[in-house]
Amino acid sequence: MVLMTEHDSKKMFSSYGISVTKEFVAKDRHEASVYAERIGYPVVMKVMSSDIVHKTDSGGVVLNIHDSDDVLRAYDLIIKNVSKSNPHAKIEGVIVEEQVAGHEIIVGAKIDPQFGPVIMVGLGGIFVEVLKDVSFRVVPITEKDADEMIHELKAFSVLEGVRGQPKADISKIIKALVAVSKLVQDNPNIQELDINPLMVDSKRAVAADARIIVD
């Protein structure tokens, strides 16, 4: 099994029409600062390494970066943290990406021993971790299947906007699910993938983090 980097995973998702964060891979502190200015603040910075599955657990993610001084500190902190927590990991660079807001959605797919490729959608955060609020289908799926999956979620009403929260564009989530289904169908070497989170607001759905494992 081979873990594709987040950057390469996003390229694959993008090739199937899924919107991804604007981002660049910095090889040093100076590049990171230049890229952050090019993207516009706030930005997020993450370690890029195919040896690290959980970037946050390794201290390889810094959010809410608002100026060039923050960029330099974040770069040094990420390298220091990852070198300590994963001393044998090959660090291929540091991703500098736009920080996006919206509803957190998780989209995933894996190979089930009985059914073959299956696709999953759920609300992110506590809805997945605590409530296990997810819906599954066997690949391939249609737009109708995707719509049904979303409406099956217990917390679906959250996406319609509650307590002043913005409404999510459900059609964008549907398109992302169908695109992931097609991606999995076209690439049988994919054993597992996820977009976590897919950030959705009233205008767009953007893959803020992505992971693909191939055999």
C-alpha positions, 0 to 999 in steps of 0.5 A: 500500500502506498499513501499519496501525498495530500498535494498529489491526492488533490490533483487527482480529485481536481482532475475529476472536477472536484474543487480543491484549495489553492495551494503551493508546496514550499521547499523552504521558509522563503518560498512559504512566505512568497506563496502565502502572499500570493494566496492571500491570508489567512492560510494553512500550512501542512507538512507534505510527506507520504510517510505521515498518515496523520499530519495533525497528530505529528504536529504537522499542521498550523491554522490561522496564519495571518502574516509573514511572521506567522508563516516563518514561525509555522514553517519552523514549528512544523519541521521541528515537530515532525522531525521529532515525532517522525524522525525517519519520515521524508519531508517533501515540503510544506504545503501553503494553502488558502484557509476555507470556511463552511460546513465540514463534510467527510467523503470517503471510499474503500474496498469492502470484502463483500461488496467491493468499492463503497462510498460514504458521506457524513457530516464532519467533526463530532457528527462523525466521531461521536454520532457516527452519522454517515451513509454508505452506497455501493459504487457506482452511484447516480446523482439520485443516490447521492441526494438520498445519501445526504438526506439520510444523515441524521444531522441533515438539517444542519446543512439547511442552516440553523441558528444563523449558520449559512446554508450548504449548497447540496448540489455541490456535495452531490456532484462531489460524491458522483465524481468520487464514485467515478474516480474509484470506478476508473482506478481499481488500484485505489484501496481507500480515499477520503476528503476530510473535510470537504468545506461547503457553503452556499457557493462552493464545495472545496476539498481542504484535505485529501488522502488516497491510498493505492496498492 
